[in-house]
Amino acid sequence: MSSYVYHSSRPHESILPRAHRDAHQRFHTYGPIQPMDGDRGLFGRLLDRLF
């Protein structure tokens, strides 16, 4: 086994922000923007009443 340790001044990729994507690419990947508190429909309302 090696005892060599690699040190870098660059932060790890997991804590760096994602690169900017334009609106069309984002829409194509994820679809239209959905409201966070919008109506969840009949099935969602039924689950809210049960739990």
N, CA, C and O atoms as a GROMACS GRO file, in nm:
protein
  204
    1MET      N    1   0.082  -0.119   0.000
    1MET     CA    2   0.000   0.000   0.000
    1MET      C    3   0.086   0.124   0.000
    1MET      O    4   0.198   0.126   0.052
    2SER      N    5   0.032   0.226  -0.058
    2SER     CA    6   0.105   0.352  -0.067
    2SER      C    7   0.058   0.447   0.042
    2SER      O    8  -0.060   0.450   0.076
    3SER      N    9   0.150   0.524   0.094
    3SER     CA   10   0.112   0.623   0.195
    3SER      C   11   0.104   0.763   0.135
    3SER      O   12   0.096   0.862   0.207
    4TYR      N   13   0.106   0.771   0.000
    4TYR     CA   14   0.099   0.900  -0.069
    4TYR      C   15  -0.042   0.958  -0.058
    4TYR      O   16  -0.140   0.889  -0.083
    5VAL      N   17  -0.050   1.085  -0.020
    5VAL     CA   18  -0.179   1.152  -0.009
    5VAL      C   19  -0.180   1.270  -0.106
    5VAL      O   20  -0.084   1.348  -0.111
    6TYR      N   21  -0.288   1.282  -0.183
    6TYR     CA   22  -0.300   1.389  -0.281
    6TYR      C   23  -0.375   1.506  -0.218
    6TYR      O   24  -0.484   1.488  -0.166
    7HIS      N   25  -0.317   1.625  -0.223
    7HIS     CA   26  -0.380   1.745  -0.171
    7HIS      C   27  -0.401   1.844  -0.285
    7HIS      O   28  -0.314   1.862  -0.370
    8SER      N   29  -0.515   1.907  -0.284
    8SER     CA   30  -0.546   2.004  -0.387
    8SER      C   31  -0.612   2.125  -0.322
    8SER      O   32  -0.679   2.113  -0.220
    9SER      N   33  -0.592   2.242  -0.382
    9SER     CA   34  -0.657   2.361  -0.330
    9SER      C   35  -0.798   2.377  -0.386
    9SER      O   36  -0.875   2.462  -0.340
   10ARG      N   37  -0.833   2.295  -0.484
   10ARG     CA   38  -0.966   2.302  -0.545
   10ARG      C   39  -1.064   2.224  -0.459
   10ARG      O   40  -1.033   2.113  -0.416
   11PRO      N   41  -1.185   2.280  -0.432
   11PRO     CA   42  -1.283   2.206  -0.352
   11PRO      C   43  -1.336   2.084  -0.427
   11PRO      O   44  -1.329   2.076  -0.549
   12HIS      N   45  -1.389   1.991  -0.353
   12HIS     CA   46  -1.443   1.868  -0.410
   12HIS      C   47  -1.564   1.900  -0.500
   12HIS      O   48  -1.634   1.998  -0.477
   13GLU      N   49  -1.587   1.816  -0.602
   13GLU     CA   50  -1.696   1.840  -0.698
   13GLU      C   51  -1.833   1.840  -0.632
   13GLU      O   52  -1.924   1.908  -0.679
   14SER      N   53  -1.849   1.765  -0.522
   14SER     CA   54  -1.980   1.754  -0.459
   14SER      C   55  -2.025   1.884  -0.392
   14SER      O   56  -2.145   1.900  -0.367
   15ILE      N   57  -1.933   1.977  -0.362
   15ILE     CA   58  -1.974   2.101  -0.297
   15ILE      C   59  -1.970   2.221  -0.391
   15ILE      O   60  -2.002   2.332  -0.351
   16LEU      N   61  -1.930   2.197  -0.518
   16LEU     CA   62  -1.930   2.305  -0.616
   16LEU      C   63  -2.070   2.320  -0.675
   16LEU      O   64  -2.140   2.219  -0.691
   17PRO      N   65  -2.113   2.440  -0.708
   17PRO     CA   66  -2.244   2.456  -0.772
   17PRO      C   67  -2.242   2.396  -0.913
   17PRO      O   68  -2.138   2.389  -0.977
   18ARG      N   69  -2.359   2.355  -0.959
   18ARG     CA   70  -2.370   2.300  -1.094
   18ARG      C   71  -2.349   2.409  -1.198
   18ARG      O   72  -2.376   2.527  -1.174
   19ALA      N   73  -2.301   2.368  -1.311
   19ALA     CA   74  -2.284   2.462  -1.421
   19ALA      C   75  -2.420   2.512  -1.468
   19ALA      O   76  -2.519   2.439  -1.460
   20HIS      N   77  -2.424   2.634  -1.517
   20HIS     CA   78  -2.550   2.694  -1.562
   20HIS      C   79  -2.602   2.623  -1.687
   20HIS      O   80  -2.525   2.593  -1.778
   21ARG      N   81  -2.732   2.597  -1.688
   21ARG     CA   82  -2.796   2.542  -1.807
   21ARG      C   83  -2.902   2.641  -1.852
   21ARG      O   84  -2.969   2.702  -1.769
   22ASP      N   85  -2.917   2.657  -1.982
   22ASP     CA   86  -3.018   2.752  -2.028
   22ASP      C   87  -3.159   2.694  -2.010
   22ASP      O   88  -3.176   2.575  -1.985
   23ALA      N   89  -3.258   2.781  -2.022
   23ALA     CA   90  -3.396   2.743  -1.991
   23ALA      C   91  -3.446   2.631  -2.082
   23ALA      O   92  -3.520   2.543  -2.036
   24HIS      N   93  -3.408   2.633  -2.208
   24HIS     CA   94  -3.456   2.530  -2.300
   24HIS      C   95  -3.401   2.392  -2.262
   24HIS      O   96  -3.475   2.294  -2.265
   25GLN      N   97  -3.275   2.384  -2.226
   25GLN     CA   98  -3.217   2.256  -2.184
   25GLN      C   99  -3.285   2.206  -2.057
   25GLN      O  100  -3.314   2.088  -2.043
   26ARG      N  101  -3.310   2.298  -1.964
   26ARG     CA  102  -3.375   2.261  -1.838
   26ARG      C  103  -3.517   2.210  -1.865
   26ARG      O  104  -3.559   2.111  -1.806
   27PHE      N  105  -3.591   2.279  -1.953
   27PHE     CA  106  -3.727   2.237  -1.986
   27PHE      C  107  -3.726   2.101  -2.054
   27PHE      O  108  -3.811   2.016  -2.025
   28HIS      N  109  -3.633   2.080  -2.143
   28HIS     CA  110  -3.625   1.953  -2.215
   28HIS      C  111  -3.594   1.838  -2.120
   28HIS      O  112  -3.646   1.728  -2.139
   29THR      N  113  -3.513   1.861  -2.019
   29THR     CA  114  -3.475   1.756  -1.924
   29THR      C  115  -3.583   1.729  -1.821
   29THR      O  116  -3.618   1.614  -1.796
   30TYR      N  117  -3.638   1.836  -1.760
   30TYR     CA  118  -3.727   1.821  -1.644
   30TYR      C  119  -3.873   1.852  -1.673
   30TYR      O  120  -3.958   1.822  -1.589
   31GLY      N  121  -3.905   1.912  -1.787
   31GLY     CA  122  -4.042   1.948  -1.817
   31GLY      C  123  -4.076   2.084  -1.760
   31GLY      O  124  -3.988   2.154  -1.710
   32PRO      N  125  -4.204   2.123  -1.768
   32PRO     CA  126  -4.243   2.257  -1.720
   32PRO      C  127  -4.227   2.270  -1.569
   32PRO      O  128  -4.230   2.172  -1.495
   33ILE      N  129  -4.210   2.393  -1.525
   33ILE     CA  130  -4.196   2.422  -1.382
   33ILE      C  131  -4.328   2.392  -1.313
   33ILE      O  132  -4.434   2.435  -1.359
   34GLN      N  133  -4.322   2.319  -1.202
   34GLN     CA  134  -4.441   2.282  -1.126
   34GLN      C  135  -4.443   2.362  -0.996
   34GLN      O  136  -4.339   2.375  -0.930
   35PRO      N  137  -4.559   2.415  -0.957
   35PRO     CA  138  -4.566   2.487  -0.830
   35PRO      C  139  -4.546   2.391  -0.713
   35PRO      O  140  -4.594   2.278  -0.716
   36MET      N  141  -4.476   2.438  -0.609
   36MET     CA  142  -4.449   2.352  -0.494
   36MET      C  143  -4.574   2.328  -0.409
   36MET      O  144  -4.588   2.222  -0.348
   37ASP      N  145  -4.662   2.426  -0.403
   37ASP     CA  146  -4.780   2.412  -0.318
   37ASP      C  147  -4.909   2.404  -0.400
   37ASP      O  148  -5.017   2.434  -0.350
   38GLY      N  149  -4.897   2.364  -0.525
   38GLY     CA  150  -5.014   2.357  -0.612
   38GLY      C  151  -5.104   2.240  -0.578
   38GLY      O  152  -5.071   2.158  -0.492
   39ASP      N  153  -5.215   2.232  -0.645
   39ASP     CA  154  -5.312   2.126  -0.624
   39ASP      C  155  -5.251   1.993  -0.668
   39ASP      O  156  -5.202   1.981  -0.780
   40ARG      N  157  -5.254   1.894  -0.581
   40ARG     CA  158  -5.194   1.764  -0.609
   40ARG      C  159  -5.291   1.668  -0.675
   40ARG      O  160  -5.254   1.555  -0.706
   41GLY      N  161  -5.414   1.711  -0.698
   41GLY     CA  162  -5.512   1.624  -0.761
   41GLY      C  163  -5.587   1.539  -0.660
   41GLY      O  164  -5.564   1.546  -0.539
   42LEU      N  165  -5.677   1.460  -0.713
   42LEU     CA  166  -5.764   1.377  -0.629
   42LEU      C  167  -5.685   1.276  -0.548
   42LEU      O  168  -5.707   1.262  -0.428
   43PHE      N  169  -5.593   1.205  -0.611
   43PHE     CA  170  -5.516   1.103  -0.542
   43PHE      C  171  -5.432   1.162  -0.428
   43PHE      O  172  -5.425   1.105  -0.320
   44GLY      N  173  -5.370   1.276  -0.453
   44GLY     CA  174  -5.291   1.342  -0.350
   44GLY      C  175  -5.375   1.386  -0.233
   44GLY      O  176  -5.333   1.372  -0.118
   45ARG      N  177  -5.494   1.440  -0.260
   45ARG     CA  178  -5.583   1.482  -0.151
   45ARG      C  179  -5.630   1.362  -0.069
   45ARG      O  180  -5.642   1.372   0.053
   46LEU      N  181  -5.658   1.250  -0.135
   46LEU     CA  182  -5.699   1.131  -0.062
   46LEU      C  183  -5.586   1.080   0.029
   46LEU      O  184  -5.612   1.039   0.142
   47LEU      N  185  -5.463   1.083  -0.020
   47LEU     CA  186  -5.351   1.038   0.063
   47LEU      C  187  -5.330   1.132   0.182
   47LEU      O  188  -5.293   1.087   0.291
   48ASP      N  189  -5.354   1.261   0.162
   48ASP     CA  190  -5.341   1.356   0.274
   48ASP      C  191  -5.442   1.325   0.383
   48ASP      O  192  -5.411   1.341   0.502
   49ARG      N  193  -5.560   1.283   0.347
   49ARG     CA  194  -5.663   1.253   0.447
   49ARG      C  195  -5.633   1.122   0.521
   49ARG      O  196  -5.666   1.108   0.638
   50LEU      N  197  -5.570   1.027   0.452
   50LEU     CA  198  -5.542   0.899   0.514
   50LEU      C  199  -5.424   0.904   0.609
   50LEU      O  200  -5.423   0.833   0.710
   51PHE      N  201  -5.324   0.988   0.579
   51PHE     CA  202  -5.202   0.990   0.661
   51PHE      C  203  -5.183   1.120   0.729
   51PHE      O  204  -5.085   1.138   0.801
   0.00000   0.00000   0.00000
